[in-house]
Amino acid sequence: MKMIGMGQKTQLTLITGRTIDQGVGKELGKSSQEYYDTAAVCFLDPVDMTKIGIKNGATVQVTSKFGSVTVKAKHFQRGCHVGLAFIPCGLWANAVCGDDTYSMGMPLFKGFPVEVEAAAGKPILTLDELLKEEYGKEVP
C-alpha cells in the first residue's frame, strides 16, 4: 500500500453484478436519482475501508488497467468480504471493466485487480457527465 494524503490505497479484486436496489432504480429510469444512488457505488468490507482510511459513505477512486471511476463507498450489507470490491453493473462499473473479450465474446466483469483509494472532494459524476467523459459528446 502507498500513502495518499491521510489515507491509503489498496489492491482488491473487483466483481460486478446486479442488485435489487439497482433494478428498482433502473425501472425509474437510468437518469433518476434512485438509479444514481444505487449504481454509482462500490461495496467494500469494513476491514478494507479501515485500511484505506475511509468511512461508510466516503468517496473513493476505483482504478483498473482499463480505466478509473469515482464512486461512493458503502459497507457490504451481509457477510465478510475482505479483499473484494463490488460495483453494480452499469456505466460506473463499465468505466473500469474494459472492453477486451479475450476471444470469449464478453468482457471481464468479475475477478480482476483494482486499486481503491480515498477521493475526498472528487465529484461522483452523473450518468450524463460520465457518458460525456467516456465518449466525448453530449447525451441527446
N, C-alpha and C positions, 0 to 999 in steps of 0.2 A: 504494500500500500504506500501511497505517496501523499504527503501533506498538501492540502488545498485550503488555504486560509485557516479557519478554525476546525474544519472537518477533514475527513479522509476520503479517498476514493477506493473502491474495492472491485475486484473481479467477481462476477456472478454468472450464472447460466440463465439465459432468458428462455422463457416459454411464453407462447401466446395462445389464446383460446377465447371462446365466447363466455359471457357471463349473463345471468338472468337480468341483472340491472341494466347492462348494456343493451340487451334485447328490448327491454321496455323503453329505454331512451331512443333506440333506433326507430321504434314504432311511432314515436312522437316526432321524428324527423332528425336527420343527421346534423341539421343546423340548430337543433334545440339545446337548451341549457342542460337538460337531463342527459342527453347523449354525451355532451362535452364532459359533464361531471363524472360520467361512468366509463368513458373511453380514454380520456387524457390522463390516465393514472398508471402507476406502477406499484404493484403489491410486493412488499418486502417483509422478510422476517424481522421482528424486533431486534434480534441479535445483530443482524446485518445493518439495521438502521443505527444502532448504537456504534458500530464500527465506523460508519460514515459520519456520525456526529449529528444526526438529524432526528426530528420527532415526527410523529404521525401528522400528515398534512403539509409537510415541508415540500419545497420544490427541489427536484433532482434532475440532473442531466444523465441520460442513458445513451451510451455511445458504443457502437459496434464497428467492425471494419466496413460496414455498409453505409453508416450514417449516424446521426445524433438527433435526439429529441428531448425537449424539456417537458416534464410531466409532474403531477402531484404524487408524492409517496404516501402510501397507505399500508397499514399493517395487514398481513394475511388474516382473514377472519377466523380461519379454522386450522388447527394443526401447526406443527413446526416445519418450516421450510427453509432452514438455513442454507445459504448458497444459491437460492433460486430467486429470480425476479420474474414477475408475471405482468404482462401488459395485455389488456383485452384487444382482440382483433379490431383493426380499424386503421386509419391513416397514421396515428401516432405510433402504432406498432410497425406499420409498413415502413416508416421512416428509418427504422433500424434493422429491418429484416432483409433488405436487398432483393434483387430480382434474379439472381443466378439460380437455375433449377437443377444444376448438377446432373443434367440429362435425365431427370426424373419427371419433368413436366410441372413440378410445383416448387416454389422457392422454400427455403428453410423458414419454418415458423416456430420451431422448437429446438432446444438443446444447443445453442451456440453462445459463445462468450460475449459478455458486455461489461463495460466499466460503468459503475454508478457512482455519482458524486453529488454533493450538495450544490445547489444552484440558486441560492438565495438572491432575490432581486431580478432573476431572469424571468421573463414572461412565459406563460404557457400559451402557445398560440391557439387560436380558434381553428376550426376546420378550414374556413376560407383563407385565413392567414397562412396556415401550413400548406395548403394547396398552392398558394401563390409562391411561397418559399421553395417548395419542391419542384414546381413546374414552371415558375416564372410568369404566370399570367393570372388575370383576374378570373374569378368564378362567375359564369353568366347568371 
